[in-house]
Amino acid sequence: MKNRSHRRWLLLVLLAAFGAMNAVAFFHAWRFTHFSNEPGLHSPNPEQLGSGQKLWLLLTGIRNPKPLNGPTPSFPVETVTIASPNGPLEAWYARPDSGRSRGTVALFHGYTSSKSHLTHEAGYFRRLGYNVLLVDEAGNGNSAGFRTTVGYREADDVAAAVRWLNDSTRYQQPGNKHQTLILYGVSMGAVAIMRAEAELGVRADANILECPYGNMRQTAYNRFESMHVPGFPMADLLVFWGGAQNGFWAFGLNAEHYATQIHTPTLLLWGTADPRVTCAETDAIFAHLAGPKARHDFPGVGHEPYWKRYAADWQQQVQGFLPADAQ
């Protein structure tokens, strides 16, 4: 009788602990996928925190204000609105100074970012003779909403931007039967491009993808690893609740799988010191890409723009991969 009572209490304790973990995971998942409408800075990256700060972050969740745009680019842009299933998106469109373009590069930013963070890259593509379209993905910058799904619903934004380019004949180069289209994405933006091509029928002439993560589950584990905290079972609970709150199966958000369905020529870029995207993930994505592909690793660079430390190398890799027959 005594043993039965102990087992009952143990079961109750285990159930209470499991319920508490789910409550914490639900709260963290909400904070991670929903931006707040309040001023302030985003919580620092986990690898930048001390032990006390990491504990506070685990208890309270991240500060996640909606990302804002910085200044407009130094080159002239037209602010346009693109209709997406996620709500109206704001984008900047610019032509090269030469007037006649070689094609268009559409640029998609990463998590907790905005289109203004890609103005350097866009400026380089303009100097090469391309039109550029910089897009605030849903919930970010001046686009509608306060939600992010870290690449899943953002794929709809990629598809919407491509439709806008195809349908907006005023932006087409007169006399060209086909406008070369290049999709450029960073981290979340790169995964959104991959899902858009694998599952939404988007077609481009080339992809340039910087540090896409392999799958959402591994990404959650990587974040715990960066804080030197065991990932199981909280990482799995975070992924589950993040998907449940936003209406999709987050365990299926998998760039390694999307790669098997991508036949577009793709340049994959990665930094060897990236704490959020592992070498194994990058190897798997590259191995699974079904079309022509190239890869370049930047030594000692983390989850950050590669051009800041390797400007000439980044330019060489990008320019060397662009379609030679772009008009």
N, C-alpha and C positions, 0 to 999 in steps of 0.2 A: 504493500500500500504506500509505504514511504517512497519507494523507488518510482512508483507511478506518479506521485505528486511532484517529485523532482523532474521527471520527464515532462510533465505538463508545464511546469514553470520554465524549463529550458525551451520548450516549444514556444511559449508565449514571449520569452526574451528574444528568441530568434526571429519570430514574426514581427515584433516591435522594431528590432534592428533593421530588418528588411524594409519595413514600412518607412522608417526614418531615412534610410538610404535612398529610397525612391522619391521621398519628398524633397530631399536635398538635390537629387539629380534633376527632378522636374523643375525646380527653381533655377538651377544653373543652366539647364537647357533653354529655358525661357529667356534668361538674361543674355545668353550667347546668340540666340537667333532673333531677338527683338531689340532694336535700338530704342533708346529713351529720347524723349523730346525735351532734354534739359542740357544746358551748357556744361562744358567741362571736358576734360581729357579722358581718353580711353585708358583703362588699366594698363600698366606696363606689361611688356612681354614676360611670360613666366620665368625665362632664363635671366631676367634682369632683377628679380626679386630676392630679398633676403628671406631667411627661414620664417621669421615672424610675419612678414608680408605675405608669404605663400600660405601660411595658416589662415590669416585673415581673409585672403582671397577664396580659400576653400570654404570658409564659413559664410561669407557674405555674397559671393559671386562677383563677376567682373563689372566694372563701370563701363557702360557701352552706349555713349551718346551717338546719335546719328552722325555719320561722317560728313564733314563739310568740304566744300570745294575751296581751294586756294585761289590765287589770282588767275585771271584769264591768261592764255599764252601770249608770248611776245609777238606772235604772228596773228594776222587777222582771222577771226573765226565767225561763223554764223551759228547762233544758238537755235537749235531745232527741237521739235517734240516728236517722239516716236511712240506710236500706240503699241502697247505690249499687254498680254494677258495679266500681267502683274500691276498694270496701271501705267500712266504716261511716264515716259522716260525723257530726261533732258540729255541732249548731246551737243557737242561742238563739231561743226563741219568746216573744213578748210581745204582750199585748193593750193597746189604748189605755186610759187611765184611765177613760174614759166607759163602758166595758163593751161597748157596742154598736159594731161596727166598720163602716167604709165599704168594707172589703175588706182585702186582704193585699198587702204589699210584701215580696218576697223579694230579699235583697241578696247580691251575689257580689263578692268582693274581687279585687284584682289580684295580679300575680306577686310572690312573696316577701312575702306579707302574710297576714292572717287576719281573721276576722269582727270582732275587737275594733277594727279600724281603721275600721269603718263604724258605730260606735255613735252618732256625732253625726248622721249621715244618718238612721239608724233612729229616733233620738229625735225628729227633726223630723216624720217620717211618723206616729209615734204621736200627736204633738200635733195632727196633722191628722185623726186618728181612724182610723188604719189599724192592723191587726195587722202585726207585722213578724217576719220569719224571717231571721236572719243565719247564713250557712252557712260553715263551714270547708271549703273545697274539698279534694279528696284530696291528701294529702301535706303539708297546711298545718295549723297550729294543733293542735287535738286530734283531727283526723281521721286515719284509718289511712294508713300508707304514708309514703314519703319521695320520691315521684316527682311531677314536674310536667310537663305537656305544653303549657303556655302557652296553653291554651284548647281543645285538641282533645278529650282525654278528660274535661276539666272540663265539657264539654257534657253528658256523662252525669250529672254531679253536679247540673246544673241540672234535667235531666229527672227525676232521682230526687227532688229537692226538690219539684217541681211535683206529681209523683205522690203524695208524702207528704201534701201539702196537700189534694189531691183525695180521697185515701182516708181521711184522718183526720177522720171526721165529728165527732168531739168538738171540733174546732177550727172547725167551720162555724158561721156565725151562724144561730140558729134562725129559721125563717120565710123565709129568703132562698133562692130557687131557684138563684141564681147569685151566687157571691162574686167580686167584682172582683179580678183578679190583675194586679199590676204587677211587672215584673222590672227590677231596678236593678243595673247592673254597671259596674265600673271596669276599664279596660284589659283584662287577661286575662279578667276576669269578664264584660266586655261582649262579647268575642269568643265566649266560651263560650255566652252567651245566644243570640247570632246563629246559631252552628252548631246549637244545640239546636232552634231554631225552623226553620232551613232544612233540616236533615237528620234530626232525631229526632222530629218531629211535635209539639213543644211549642207550646202556644197560650196567649197571654196577652192581656189587654185593652190593655196599653200597655207600652212599653219606655222606660226612661231609661238611656242609654248614655253613659258618660264615656270619652273618648279611646280607643276601640277602634283597634288598629293595622290597616292595610290588608291586609297579608299577611305571613307569617313571613319570607319572603326579604327584603322591604324592611325589616322590623324588624331583621334581622341587619345589613344594610347601615347602618341608622341608628345602631346601636351603634358600629360602626367609625368612622362619620363623627363621632360625638361625641368619639372619641379622636383624631381627625385622622389616622387610619390608613387606607390604601386597603383597601376591602372585598374586592375580587376577588383571588384566588379563595377566600379563607378563609371569607367569609360564606356562600358557596354550600356549601362543604364542611361547615360547622357545621350548616346546615339539613339537609343530607343525612344526616349521622351522627346528629343529634338525632332525626330521624324513624326512622331504621333501628334505633337503640337502643331505641326505645319502640313499635315496631310500627305505624307509620303513615307516610304520605307527607306530610312536613312542607311541601313546596312547595304542596300542596293546601290548607293551612290559610289560608284566604283570605276575610276578612270582606267584601271588595268583592264577591266572588261570592255569599257568603251573603245579602248585602243584596238581591240580585235576587229572592230567594225569600221575603222577609219582608214580609208585608202588615199586620202589627201596627202600629198607630200608634206612632211612635218619635220620641223627642226625643234629638238628638245634640248632645253638649256637647264643646267642645274649647278648649284654651288656646293662644293664638297663639305662645307662646314654648316650646312643647313640643319638646324635642330628640329624642324617641323616636317621635313620631307626626307626620308632616308634614302640611302644609296640603293637598297633593295627595292624600294618602291619605284625609283627612277629606272632601275634595270628592268623591272617587270613591265612598266609602261613601254619602254623602248623596244623590248623584245616582242611585245604583242602588237605594236603598230603594224597594220596590214599593208600599208603602202610604202612608197619611197620615203626614206627617213635619214636623218643625220642627228648627231648628238654632240654637244660640247659641254664640258665641265669647267667651272671656274674655281681654281684652287683657293681654299681658305675663305670663301664667301658664304655668308649665311642666307637667311630668308630676306633678301634685300635686292635692290636693283643692281645688276651686274655691271652696268656701264659706269657706275660711280667709282669702281676700283679698276676696271679693265675696259676703259672707254674704247681704245683702238681695237682690242680683241672682240668686244661685243659688236662693234660696227662691222668688222671683217666677217664675223660669223653670220650676221643678219644679211648684209649685202650679198655675200656669197651664196646665200640660199634662195634669194628672191628669184622668181621666174625670169629666165633670160629672154623670153619672147614677150615680156610685158610691153604693151604699146603705150 
